[in-house]
Amino acid sequence: MSIRLLLADDHPVVRAGLRAVLETEHGLVVMAEAATAEDAVTRAAEGDIDVVLMDLQFGKGMGGAEATAQITARPQAPRVLIVTTYDSDADTLHAIEAGATGYLLKDAAPEELAAAVRTAAAGRTALAPTVADRLMNRLRAPGTAVTRRETEVLALVADGLSNQAIGARLHLTEGTVKSHLARIYTKLDVDSRTAAVAAATDLGLIRRRPERTRAPRGTAAWRMR
């Protein structure tokens, strides 16, 4: 049986690169493409898709994690394999909690991409090695691991928001935000907001700011392999 695919990414070059790689693989069939997360949700509901390859960041509107949650909430939903440039804990955990079966980075080799698609189609978890390593480390030391909520606070601190603004964004009191920051400082062994952001970035807990413009590179590499 062929594995039927939907490619969801707002970059045409990325979709073309994914299609070029996947259509050389026996048993993988690209049924459709979607340039927005909303279109991906609509197309995935038609019932002829087995795996959605989903980016996390779209230009406007719904993001990939939200689309994943909507797709996987339906009965007999297709599997969702995240294919993105973002490998921070904040992004990874959000996508997995939304229902993603796998999480792959765009610099993956073509054979790794094809294997991840087949693994996801079979209902098994497919994770990029760096993502898998960090998740295992979280499980080994749960008392020192930064939580999902703490990574959200860190990301907003990195964006320059005050404690009051963070509280408003996350529907928390300012005191609760301060409590989260105190625990973050302890876990990261730092004593300031700037140091916390630097440490969290180095550890891959939150995104490095320049990565927002790097989306097309991985697929260009796929097309040249």
C-alpha positions as CSV (number, residue, x, y, z in Angstrom):
1,M,0.0,0.0,0.0
2,S,1.3,3.5,-0.9
3,I,1.7,6.1,1.8
4,R,-0.2,9.2,0.8
5,L,1.4,12.5,1.8
6,L,0.3,16.1,2.3
7,L,3.1,18.7,2.2
8,A,2.3,21.8,4.4
9,D,4.9,24.6,4.2
10,D,4.6,28.3,3.2
11,H,7.8,28.2,1.1
12,P,7.3,26.9,-2.4
13,V,10.9,26.0,-2.7
14,V,10.7,23.8,0.4
15,R,7.6,22.1,-0.9
16,A,9.3,21.5,-4.2
17,G,12.4,20.1,-2.5
18,L,10.3,17.7,-0.3
19,R,8.3,16.5,-3.3
20,A,11.5,15.9,-5.3
21,V,13.0,13.8,-2.6
22,L,9.8,11.9,-1.6
23,E,8.7,11.0,-5.1
24,T,11.9,9.1,-5.7
25,E,11.0,6.8,-2.9
26,H,9.0,3.6,-3.6
27,G,5.6,3.6,-2.0
28,L,5.5,7.3,-1.1
29,V,2.9,9.4,-3.1
30,V,2.5,13.2,-2.7
31,M,-1.2,13.8,-2.9
32,A,-1.4,17.5,-2.3
33,E,0.4,20.6,-1.0
34,A,-0.7,23.4,1.4
35,A,0.8,26.8,1.7
36,T,-1.0,27.7,4.9
37,A,-1.8,25.8,8.1
38,E,-5.5,26.4,7.6
39,D,-5.4,24.8,4.1
40,A,-3.5,21.9,5.6
41,V,-6.2,21.3,8.2
42,T,-8.9,21.4,5.5
43,R,-7.1,19.2,3.1
44,A,-6.1,16.6,5.7
45,A,-9.8,16.2,6.6
46,E,-10.7,14.8,3.1
47,G,-9.7,11.3,4.2
48,D,-7.1,10.4,1.6
49,I,-3.9,11.4,3.5
50,D,-1.8,9.1,5.6
51,V,0.9,11.5,6.8
52,V,1.1,15.3,6.8
53,L,4.6,16.8,6.7
54,M,4.0,20.0,8.7
55,D,6.2,23.1,9.1
56,L,5.9,24.9,12.4
57,Q,6.2,28.5,11.3
58,F,3.8,29.9,8.6
59,G,3.9,33.5,7.5
60,K,0.5,34.5,8.9
61,G,-2.4,33.0,10.7
62,M,-2.4,29.6,12.3
63,G,0.9,27.9,13.2
64,G,1.9,24.3,12.6
65,A,1.4,23.1,16.2
66,E,-2.2,24.5,16.2
67,A,-2.9,22.9,12.9
68,T,-1.5,19.6,14.2
69,A,-3.8,19.7,17.1
70,Q,-6.8,20.3,14.9
71,I,-5.8,17.5,12.4
72,T,-5.1,14.9,15.0
73,A,-8.3,15.6,17.0
74,R,-10.4,14.1,14.3
75,P,-11.4,10.4,14.1
76,Q,-9.1,8.3,11.9
77,A,-6.8,11.3,11.4
78,P,-3.6,11.1,9.4
79,R,-0.3,11.1,11.3
80,V,1.6,14.4,11.5
81,L,5.4,14.6,11.0
82,I,6.8,18.0,11.9
83,V,9.6,19.0,9.4
84,T,11.1,22.3,10.6
85,T,14.3,24.3,11.2
86,Y,13.3,24.8,14.9
87,D,14.7,22.3,17.4
88,S,14.2,24.1,20.7
89,D,12.5,22.4,23.6
90,A,9.7,24.9,23.5
91,D,8.9,24.1,19.9
92,T,9.4,20.3,20.2
93,L,7.2,19.9,23.3
94,H,4.5,22.1,21.9
95,A,4.3,20.0,18.7
96,I,4.4,16.7,20.5
97,E,1.7,17.8,23.0
98,A,-0.4,18.9,20.0
99,G,-0.3,15.3,18.7
100,A,2.6,15.1,16.3
101,T,3.9,11.6,15.7
102,G,7.3,12.7,14.7
103,Y,9.7,15.7,14.7
104,L,12.4,16.1,12.0
105,L,14.7,18.9,11.1
106,K,15.1,20.3,7.6
107,D,18.8,19.5,7.5
108,A,18.0,15.7,7.6
109,A,19.4,13.5,4.9
110,P,16.9,12.3,2.3
111,E,17.0,8.7,3.5
112,E,16.3,9.9,7.1
113,L,13.3,11.9,5.8
114,A,11.9,8.9,4.0
115,A,12.4,6.6,7.0
116,A,10.7,9.1,9.3
117,V,7.7,9.2,6.9
118,R,7.4,5.4,7.0
119,T,7.8,5.3,10.7
120,A,5.1,7.9,11.3
121,A,2.8,6.2,8.9
122,A,3.2,3.0,11.0
123,G,2.2,5.0,14.1
124,R,5.6,4.9,15.7
125,T,7.5,7.9,16.9
126,A,10.2,9.4,14.6
127,L,12.5,12.0,16.2
128,A,15.6,13.9,15.0
129,P,18.6,12.6,17.0
130,T,19.2,16.0,18.7
131,V,15.5,16.2,19.7
132,A,15.5,12.6,21.0
133,D,18.7,13.2,23.1
134,R,17.2,16.3,24.8
135,L,13.9,14.6,25.6
136,M,15.8,11.6,27.1
137,N,17.8,14.1,29.3
138,R,14.6,15.6,30.5
139,L,13.3,12.2,31.5
140,R,16.6,11.3,33.3
141,A,16.6,14.5,35.4
142,P,13.0,15.6,35.7
143,G,13.7,17.7,38.8
144,T,16.1,20.0,37.0
145,A,14.4,20.1,33.6
146,V,12.8,23.3,32.6
147,T,9.1,22.8,32.2
148,R,6.9,23.7,29.2
149,R,5.5,26.7,31.0
150,E,9.0,27.9,32.0
151,T,10.2,27.7,28.4
152,E,7.2,29.8,27.5
153,V,8.2,32.4,30.1
154,L,11.8,32.3,28.9
155,A,10.8,32.8,25.3
156,L,8.8,35.9,26.2
157,V,11.7,37.2,28.3
158,A,13.9,36.8,25.3
159,D,11.4,38.8,23.3
160,G,11.9,41.7,25.8
161,L,8.5,41.5,27.6
162,S,8.2,42.6,31.2
163,N,6.9,40.3,33.9
164,Q,3.5,42.1,33.7
165,A,3.3,41.7,30.0
166,I,4.3,38.0,30.2
167,G,1.6,37.5,32.8
168,A,-1.0,39.1,30.5
169,R,0.2,37.0,27.5
170,L,0.1,33.7,29.5
171,H,-2.9,34.6,31.7
172,L,-0.7,34.4,34.8
173,T,-0.3,36.8,37.7
174,E,2.9,38.8,37.9
175,G,3.7,37.0,41.1
176,T,3.4,33.6,39.3
177,V,5.7,34.9,36.6
178,K,8.3,35.9,39.2
179,S,8.0,32.4,40.8
180,H,8.7,30.8,37.4
181,L,11.7,33.0,36.9
182,A,13.1,32.1,40.3
183,R,12.9,28.4,39.5
184,I,14.4,29.0,36.1
185,Y,17.4,30.9,37.6
186,T,17.9,28.0,40.0
187,K,17.7,25.3,37.3
188,L,20.0,27.2,34.9
189,D,22.3,28.4,37.7
190,V,22.0,32.1,36.7
191,D,21.1,35.3,38.5
192,S,19.6,37.6,35.8
193,R,17.2,37.7,32.9
194,T,20.0,38.2,30.4
195,A,22.0,35.2,31.7
196,A,18.9,33.1,31.7
197,V,18.1,33.8,28.1
198,A,21.7,33.2,27.1
199,A,21.9,29.9,28.9
200,A,18.5,28.7,27.6
201,T,19.5,29.6,24.1
202,D,22.8,27.7,24.4
203,L,20.9,24.7,25.8
204,G,18.4,24.7,23.0
205,L,15.5,25.4,25.3
206,I,14.4,28.5,23.2
207,R,15.0,29.6,19.7
208,R,18.0,31.6,18.6
209,R,16.5,34.8,17.1
210,P,18.3,34.7,13.7
211,E,16.8,31.3,12.8
212,R,13.5,32.9,11.8
213,T,14.9,33.5,8.3
214,R,16.6,30.2,7.7
215,A,13.6,28.1,6.6
216,P,14.4,27.4,2.9
217,R,18.0,26.2,3.5
218,G,17.4,22.6,4.5
219,T,15.4,21.8,1.4
220,A,17.8,23.4,-0.9
221,A,20.4,21.0,0.5
222,W,17.9,18.1,-0.1
223,R,17.6,19.1,-3.7
224,M,21.4,19.3,-4.2
225,R,22.0,15.8,-2.7
